[in-house]
Amino acid sequence: MVATRYRLKDLKLARRHIVKAAHRVADQEMLIRKLLRKGRPSGSAYALLSRLYDDQRRKLDRLKLIEAMVEVEAQSCMDVPRNPAPSAPPLAIVHSSGISLPDRQSATPCSAEDWRPYLV
């Protein structure tokens, strides 16, 4: 199984997909109502509506999965202390000229600078 990491960006995108799917379903339901009022056959419209319902259900399941993964990721971020007490003084990089460069803060697992590859 492939480990997948989701970010807040993925959650927002999944929510947009759900909204679009809901709009498609609503449009198709209105079309079926119009066809029924006019007395025209609506078999193919019902078939399309069934596929739209299935698509919406799959997208909703994916959204729930992403929400759960992002929530678990957020909880693990809260467990990591922000400023751990250093046990030893920080090391400085010293060049041959004797000038020390400023120390860089290491990126915590939850920082925005941390690049995480993910699969969709």
C-alpha positions as a printed NumPy array, in Angstrom:
array([[  0.   ,   0.   ,   0.   ],
       [  1.269,   3.456,  -0.859],
       [  1.534,   5.943,   1.975],
       [ -0.364,   9.098,   1.063],
       [  0.025,  12.444,   2.758],
       [ -2.716,  14.979,   2.442],
       [ -2.427,  18.695,   3.015],
       [ -4.939,  21.446,   3.65 ],
       [ -4.8  ,  22.241,  -0.063],
       [ -6.087,  18.735,  -0.862],
       [ -8.924,  19.162,   1.617],
       [-10.034,  22.43 ,   0.02 ],
       [ -9.911,  20.866,  -3.431],
       [-11.958,  17.863,  -2.321],
       [-14.58 ,  20.192,  -0.839],
       [-14.818,  22.081,  -4.129],
       [-15.304,  18.796,  -5.962],
       [-18.149,  17.878,  -3.609],
       [-19.861,  21.214,  -4.252],
       [-19.533,  20.775,  -8.02 ],
       [-20.901,  17.236,  -7.803],
       [-23.872,  18.477,  -5.757],
       [-24.585,  21.141,  -8.395],
       [-24.469,  18.537, -11.168],
       [-26.91 ,  16.308,  -9.272],
       [-29.273,  19.231,  -8.622],
       [-29.178,  20.274, -12.289],
       [-29.939,  16.737, -13.421],
       [-32.813,  16.419, -10.939],
       [-34.318,  19.656, -12.29 ],
       [-33.958,  18.355, -15.842],
       [-35.784,  15.157, -14.918],
       [-38.611,  17.161, -13.329],
       [-38.957,  19.21 , -16.527],
       [-39.016,  16.061, -18.642],
       [-41.665,  14.493, -16.408],
       [-43.845,  17.611, -16.623],
       [-43.642,  17.557, -20.409],
       [-44.349,  13.83 , -20.513],
       [-41.153,  12.965, -22.351],
       [-39.141,   9.788, -21.754],
       [-36.502,  10.253, -19.065],
       [-34.804,   6.835, -18.89 ],
       [-31.406,   8.091, -20.029],
       [-31.702,  11.085, -17.683],
       [-32.291,   8.703, -14.76 ],
       [-29.254,   6.639, -15.817],
       [-27.106,   9.761, -15.821],
       [-28.506,  10.776, -12.424],
       [-27.588,   7.354, -11.052],
       [-23.998,   7.767, -12.268],
       [-23.876,  11.283, -10.788],
       [-25.058,   9.913,  -7.428],
       [-22.306,   7.268,  -7.521],
       [-19.704,   9.891,  -8.415],
       [-20.887,  12.146,  -5.593],
       [-20.737,   9.259,  -3.116],
       [-17.144,   8.4  ,  -4.133],
       [-16.09 ,  12.036,  -3.791],
       [-17.742,  12.267,  -0.378],
       [-15.906,   9.127,   0.783],
       [-12.628,  10.614,  -0.426],
       [-13.384,  13.875,   1.381],
       [-13.988,  11.992,   4.634],
       [-10.692,  10.155,   4.199],
       [ -8.776,  13.371,   3.551],
       [-10.442,  15.094,   6.521],
       [ -9.457,  12.212,   8.776],
       [ -5.859,  12.203,   7.509],
       [ -5.464,  15.981,   7.844],
       [ -6.965,  15.821,  11.346],
       [ -4.537,  13.063,  12.362],
       [ -1.665,  15.078,  10.876],
       [ -2.77 ,  18.183,  12.787],
       [ -2.936,  16.219,  16.038],
       [  0.567,  14.872,  15.528],
       [  1.77 ,  18.439,  14.961],
       [  0.348,  19.486,  18.294],
       [  2.3  ,  16.744,  20.031],
       [  5.637,  18.118,  18.788],
       [  6.956,  20.79 ,  21.158],
       [  7.597,  24.092,  19.383],
       [ 10.702,  25.206,  21.314],
       [ 12.385,  22.225,  22.901],
       [ 14.996,  23.101,  25.494],
       [ 18.402,  22.552,  23.894],
       [ 20.587,  20.138,  25.798],
       [ 23.75 ,  21.545,  24.232],
       [ 24.535,  24.958,  22.797],
       [ 23.745,  25.233,  19.082],
       [ 26.637,  24.706,  16.72 ],
       [ 27.72 ,  27.458,  14.364],
       [ 29.308,  26.953,  10.964],
       [ 32.74 ,  28.56 ,  10.948],
       [ 34.532,  29.358,   7.708],
       [ 38.246,  29.678,   7.36 ],
       [ 37.835,  33.444,   7.651],
       [ 36.544,  32.987,  11.191],
       [ 33.09 ,  34.471,  10.53 ],
       [ 30.257,  32.331,  11.882],
       [ 27.014,  32.143,   9.965],
       [ 23.713,  32.527,  11.846],
       [ 22.041,  29.294,  12.826],
       [ 18.979,  28.293,  10.915],
       [ 15.893,  27.125,  12.705],
       [ 15.146,  23.571,  11.697],
       [ 11.726,  23.147,  10.13 ],
       [  9.253,  21.355,  12.344],
       [  7.183,  18.589,  10.717],
       [  4.216,  20.971,  10.555],
       [  5.867,  24.033,   9.081],
       [  4.871,  25.414,   5.708],
       [  8.464,  25.238,   4.475],
       [  8.528,  21.48 ,   4.87 ],
       [  7.985,  19.924,   1.455],
       [  6.025,  16.717,   1.529],
       [  5.462,  14.674,  -1.603],
       [  1.997,  13.22 ,  -1.883],
       [ -0.001,  11.037,  -4.191],
       [ -3.576,  11.658,  -5.195]])
